[in-house]
Amino acid sequence: MSINVEQAIIHAIIQDSDGQLSCRLRSQPLLNGEAVEVMLDELHQTYTTKAGKGFGYFGISGEDGEANPNFMQALTDYRNGELGFVEFSGLAGKLLQEELSKYNFSQGGYLLLACYTHMTSDYLYVSLLNAKSSMTVLDDMELSQNTHLDLKDVQLAARIDLTEWQADEGSRKYISFIRGRAGRKVADFFLDFMGCVEGVNTKAQNKQLMNAVEDFVSSSELTKDERQQCREKIFDYCTERCDLGADIEIKDLADELADSGMESFYDFAKGGDYELEDEFPGDKPTLRQLKKFSGTGGGVTLSFDGAHLGERVMYDPISDTILIKGVPANLKDQLDRRLKGGQ
């Protein structure tokens, strides 16, 4: 196991026939240690590698600027030993029920709260899980319908880095959260019930890093191949940090490049107008631009490795055209068959 679970509990948010929500609280932590460890290890791995997460902190919520300190206060009391884990989780369940009651789309779910340690950090994982039906075959070859928690497609989840929260009061990224799908935004209720607001704009920071990298290689005396190697080295470092659930650190990234003979990136990045934080979470979809060009529009989708630009792929911005040399075999076969058929 990659994590050490301290406490975990599940409460049910139930909707009755009239559409009213209620919270059914469990009176003690989950007892099946092995099952809990396996479940949370799976959730931890899935969550850590989830792309496009947002980051925030306990702060001011809502247009009226009023603070929503209830969750943070309960968590503080728990960490200080003034509340037990079950009491804290019960307060969290009630807060979520109250927040969900403001919306007409909720059907409830199972609120999972778990404290665990990974590496040197303590975390609180908070998730609203859905139940799914499945079929199984019994010993007598009869079918039986079961209900199980959907751990593969978790859309409503947040993780609080308790160690960072208590060590750095000025941090604006100790709470991470999965961005909800359209029409079911996490920020509509999941962040509000915790009193969390978005802090670091991860995508913007990653875009600025891309700008700094491109300006850096463009101003250098590196050859075309060396420039692409620089981009790929940065990509490898950043994606490794993403996979570990760790922040991109500009100083460490600069040291990685310096080891390969590409020095002064830190001074370049911090001395420009990029407004880069020293540390920020990585965003894989943005980082892929270091290795690939891709785009979709007007019924056309195109993607190719960055190393092919200027060689197999020629771009002319004046005529707004792209020439591809060496059409992929499977695409060529489709095109040839279509031409033979008279289009």
C-alpha distance (Angstrom), angle and dihedral (degrees) to the residues before:
residue distance angle dihedral
M1 . . .
S2 3.81 . .
I3 3.81 94.4 .
N4 3.79 138.2 51.4
V5 3.81 112.1 -138.9
E6 3.79 116.0 -147.7
Q7 3.82 102.4 174.6
A8 3.79 136.1 -6.5
I9 3.78 134.9 174.9
I10 3.80 140.3 169.5
H11 3.81 127.0 -146.2
A12 3.81 125.3 -174.5
I13 3.81 124.7 -127.7
I14 3.81 103.3 -157.7
Q15 3.78 130.3 -167.5
D16 3.81 117.9 -152.7
S17 3.80 128.0 -149.9
D18 3.82 90.7 -86.9
G19 3.77 92.0 54.9
Q20 3.81 93.9 -107.3
L21 3.79 117.7 142.4
S22 3.77 125.9 -137.6
C23 3.79 133.1 175.5
R24 3.80 120.0 -126.4
L25 3.79 106.3 -160.7
R26 3.78 126.0 -152.5
S27 3.79 111.6 -132.8
Q28 3.81 98.1 -144.7
P29 3.81 139.8 24.6
L30 3.79 120.5 -86.2
L31 3.79 107.9 -78.8
N32 3.81 105.6 -163.8
G33 3.79 96.3 91.0
E34 3.80 97.3 -175.2
A35 3.81 94.5 48.8
V36 3.81 91.1 46.5
E37 3.81 92.1 49.8
V38 3.81 92.5 49.7
M39 3.81 93.6 46.6
L40 3.79 95.5 46.9
D41 3.78 93.5 43.7
E42 3.81 88.5 55.5
L43 3.80 92.0 46.2
H44 3.81 91.3 47.0
Q45 3.80 93.0 52.1
T46 3.80 93.0 45.4
Y47 3.78 93.0 46.5
T48 3.80 95.2 46.4
T49 3.81 93.1 54.1
K50 3.82 94.5 41.7
A51 3.80 109.4 121.7
G52 3.78 125.4 -136.2
K53 3.80 99.6 28.3
G54 3.79 120.0 166.0
F55 3.81 125.0 -133.9
G56 3.76 131.5 -146.2
Y57 3.79 148.7 140.1
F58 3.79 141.8 -130.3
G59 3.80 105.5 -73.3
I60 3.79 148.5 113.8
S61 3.79 115.3 -23.8
G62 3.79 132.3 -164.4
E63 3.79 135.7 18.6
D64 3.79 91.8 -78.7
G65 3.79 90.3 61.8
E66 3.78 94.3 -127.0
A67 3.77 118.4 151.8
N68 3.78 119.9 -119.2
P69 3.81 100.7 -157.1
N70 3.81 100.7 157.2
F71 3.79 99.0 99.5
M72 3.79 93.5 40.5
Q73 3.81 91.5 48.7
A74 3.79 92.2 49.5
L75 3.81 90.6 48.4
T76 3.81 90.3 48.5
D77 3.81 90.8 51.1
Y78 3.79 90.0 49.7
R79 3.79 93.1 50.0
N80 3.81 90.1 47.6
G81 3.79 91.8 51.5
E82 3.81 94.6 -112.5
L83 3.81 92.2 114.2
G84 3.79 129.9 38.4
F85 3.78 119.3 -126.5
V86 3.81 92.7 -108.6
E87 3.82 91.4 50.8
F88 3.79 92.0 47.9
S89 3.80 92.3 48.0
G90 3.80 91.0 48.7
L91 3.80 91.1 54.7
A92 3.80 89.0 48.9
G93 3.81 90.7 51.3
K94 3.80 91.8 52.5
L95 3.82 91.3 47.5
L96 3.80 91.1 52.0
Q97 3.80 92.0 47.6
E98 3.82 90.6 52.1
E99 3.80 91.7 48.9
L100 3.80 93.8 46.1
S101 3.80 90.5 50.6
K102 3.81 88.7 68.3
Y103 3.82 90.7 66.9
N104 3.78 129.8 67.2
F105 3.81 96.8 -152.2
S106 3.78 99.6 65.4
Q107 3.78 121.4 107.0
G108 3.77 94.5 177.3
G109 3.78 126.2 -119.2
Y110 3.80 141.3 -173.4
L111 3.79 118.2 -54.2
L112 3.79 110.7 -145.7
L113 3.78 120.0 -166.7
A114 3.78 120.7 179.5
C115 3.79 135.1 170.8
Y116 3.78 114.2 -154.4
T117 3.79 142.1 154.2
H118 3.79 125.3 -125.0
M119 3.79 120.9 -179.8
T120 3.82 102.9 -36.9
S121 3.81 99.4 -28.3
D122 3.79 133.3 90.2
Y123 3.80 116.6 -140.1
L124 3.78 139.1 -169.7
Y125 3.79 111.7 -151.1
V126 3.81 116.0 -159.3
S127 3.78 121.6 -175.0
L128 3.79 140.3 159.6
L129 3.79 105.0 -142.8
N130 3.78 128.6 -163.1
A131 3.79 126.4 -140.6
K132 3.81 121.2 -128.7
S133 3.78 131.0 -164.8
S134 3.79 121.2 -125.0
M135 3.77 138.2 172.5
T136 3.78 127.0 -122.3
V137 3.80 134.7 -179.0
L138 3.80 117.1 -121.4
D139 3.80 126.7 -145.0
D140 3.81 90.5 -93.5
M141 3.84 89.2 53.3
E142 3.79 91.4 -108.4
L143 3.79 120.1 139.0
S144 3.79 120.5 -114.8
Q145 3.79 128.8 -173.1
N146 3.81 116.5 -135.0
T147 3.76 135.4 -177.3
H148 3.80 120.8 -136.2
L149 3.79 138.0 172.6
D150 3.79 114.6 -97.2
L151 3.81 103.3 -125.4
K152 3.80 96.2 161.7
D153 3.78 100.3 63.2
V154 3.80 104.7 37.8
Q155 3.81 109.7 165.5
L156 3.79 102.6 165.1
A157 3.78 110.3 58.1
A158 3.78 141.3 121.8
R159 3.78 134.1 -177.4
I160 3.78 125.4 -154.3
D161 3.80 118.1 -154.4
L162 3.79 96.1 -142.3
T163 3.79 92.6 -174.0
E164 3.81 93.7 55.0
W165 3.80 92.1 41.9
Q166 3.79 93.1 56.4
A167 3.82 96.3 37.2
D168 3.82 99.2 47.6
E169 3.80 117.2 36.8
G170 3.80 91.4 -178.3
S171 3.80 95.4 55.7
R172 3.80 115.6 119.6
K173 3.80 97.6 -172.1
Y174 3.80 109.5 54.0
I175 3.81 90.7 109.8
S176 3.79 116.5 64.8
F177 3.79 123.9 -174.4
I178 3.77 140.9 -178.3
R179 3.76 112.3 -109.8
G180 3.79 108.5 -123.4
R181 3.76 126.1 -126.0
A182 3.79 121.0 -97.1
G183 3.79 111.1 -71.0
R184 3.78 92.1 20.0
K185 3.77 104.8 62.5
V186 3.77 117.8 179.7
A187 3.80 90.8 -142.3
D188 3.81 91.1 61.1
F189 3.76 92.7 74.5
F190 3.79 115.3 -22.7
L191 3.79 95.8 68.4
D192 3.79 92.6 36.7
F193 3.79 93.2 56.5
M194 3.82 88.7 55.6
G195 3.81 94.1 43.0
C196 3.81 90.0 -120.2
V197 3.80 125.6 151.1
E198 3.78 127.8 -171.1
G199 3.78 113.7 -94.9
V200 3.79 120.7 167.6
N201 3.80 113.5 39.4
T202 3.78 96.3 -136.9
K203 3.79 97.4 -173.3
A204 3.81 92.4 49.2
Q205 3.81 91.6 49.7
N206 3.80 91.4 50.1
K207 3.81 91.6 48.2
Q208 3.78 89.9 51.7
L209 3.79 89.3 50.0
M210 3.82 88.7 53.6
N211 3.81 89.7 50.8
A212 3.80 91.3 49.7
V213 3.81 91.6 49.1
E214 3.81 93.5 49.9
D215 3.81 92.3 47.0
F216 3.80 90.1 46.9
V217 3.80 96.0 52.6
S218 3.81 91.6 41.3
S219 3.81 92.0 55.3
S220 3.81 93.2 45.5
E221 3.79 129.4 89.3
L222 3.79 91.2 -123.8
T223 3.78 120.8 133.0
K224 3.82 120.1 -115.4
D225 3.81 91.3 -98.4
E226 3.80 92.0 47.1
R227 3.78 90.7 51.2
Q228 3.79 91.2 53.2
Q229 3.80 90.0 46.9
C230 3.80 88.1 53.6
R231 3.81 91.2 52.2
E232 3.80 91.8 47.4
K233 3.80 92.4 48.5
I234 3.79 89.7 52.8
F235 3.81 90.0 46.7
D236 3.81 92.2 51.0
Y237 3.81 92.4 49.3
C238 3.80 94.2 47.1
T239 3.81 96.2 45.7
E240 3.80 90.6 48.1
R241 3.81 88.7 54.3
C242 3.81 89.8 48.8
D243 3.79 91.7 51.5
L244 3.80 90.0 51.2
G245 3.80 91.5 48.4
A246 3.81 89.0 -119.6
D247 3.79 130.8 133.1
I248 3.78 125.3 -102.3
E249 3.81 106.6 -109.5
I250 3.80 113.9 -156.4
K251 3.81 92.8 -153.8
D252 3.80 92.9 52.2
L253 3.80 90.7 45.1
A254 3.81 90.1 51.9
D255 3.81 90.4 49.8
E256 3.81 89.7 52.3
L257 3.81 89.9 54.6
A258 3.80 92.7 43.9
D259 3.81 89.5 56.7
S260 3.81 86.9 59.3
G261 3.79 93.3 49.6
M262 3.83 96.1 -97.2
E263 3.77 102.1 118.4
S264 3.82 136.7 176.6
F265 3.82 97.3 36.5
Y266 3.82 91.9 130.0
D267 3.81 93.5 55.1
F268 3.80 89.8 43.8
A269 3.80 94.8 50.5
K270 3.80 96.5 42.2
G271 3.80 94.6 40.3
G272 3.79 95.8 54.9
D273 3.81 131.6 72.8
Y274 3.80 93.9 -92.1
E275 3.82 96.1 109.4
L276 3.80 91.3 -146.4
E277 3.77 120.5 174.5
D278 3.80 116.2 -130.3
E279 3.81 88.0 -117.7
F280 3.79 131.2 19.0
P281 3.83 138.0 152.5
G282 3.78 118.7 -91.2
D283 3.80 124.5 -115.7
K284 3.79 110.8 -151.0
P285 3.84 98.3 -160.3
T286 3.81 89.5 55.8
L287 3.80 93.5 42.9
R288 3.81 91.5 55.7
Q289 3.80 87.5 72.7
L290 3.80 86.6 76.3
K291 3.80 89.8 68.2
K292 3.79 106.6 20.6
F293 3.76 141.4 40.5
S294 3.78 114.3 -148.5
G295 3.75 139.1 162.0
T296 3.78 143.5 159.3
G297 3.78 130.1 -154.1
G298 3.80 142.6 126.7
G299 3.79 92.6 18.6
V300 3.82 93.4 -54.0
T301 3.81 125.5 111.9
L302 3.79 119.1 -173.6
S303 3.79 131.3 177.8
F304 3.81 131.9 165.7
D305 3.79 140.9 157.3
G306 3.78 114.2 -89.1
A307 3.79 91.2 -126.0
H308 3.85 89.7 67.8
L309 3.81 94.3 61.7
G310 3.79 108.7 111.3
E311 3.80 92.3 14.1
R312 3.81 116.9 51.9
V313 3.80 91.6 3.3
M314 3.81 119.2 50.6
Y315 3.79 119.5 -170.4
D316 3.80 123.0 -162.9
P317 3.82 110.2 -170.8
I318 3.81 92.6 -172.3
S319 3.80 95.7 59.2
D320 3.83 92.0 29.8
T321 3.79 91.9 -128.2
I322 3.80 138.2 130.9
L323 3.82 122.1 -152.4
I324 3.80 117.1 -157.4
K325 3.80 118.5 -159.3
G326 3.77 115.2 -160.4
V327 3.80 104.9 23.0
P328 3.85 111.9 -142.3
A329 3.83 109.7 -95.4
N330 3.81 96.4 -120.7
L331 3.81 91.5 49.5
K332 3.80 92.2 45.2
D333 3.80 90.4 53.0
Q334 3.81 91.2 53.1
L335 3.80 92.5 47.7
D336 3.82 93.7 47.1
R337 3.81 91.8 51.0
R338 3.79 91.6 48.4
L339 3.85 91.9 49.9
K340 3.79 91.4 49.4
G341 3.79 88.2 53.5
G342 3.77 91.6 55.5
Q343 3.83 93.2 -106.0
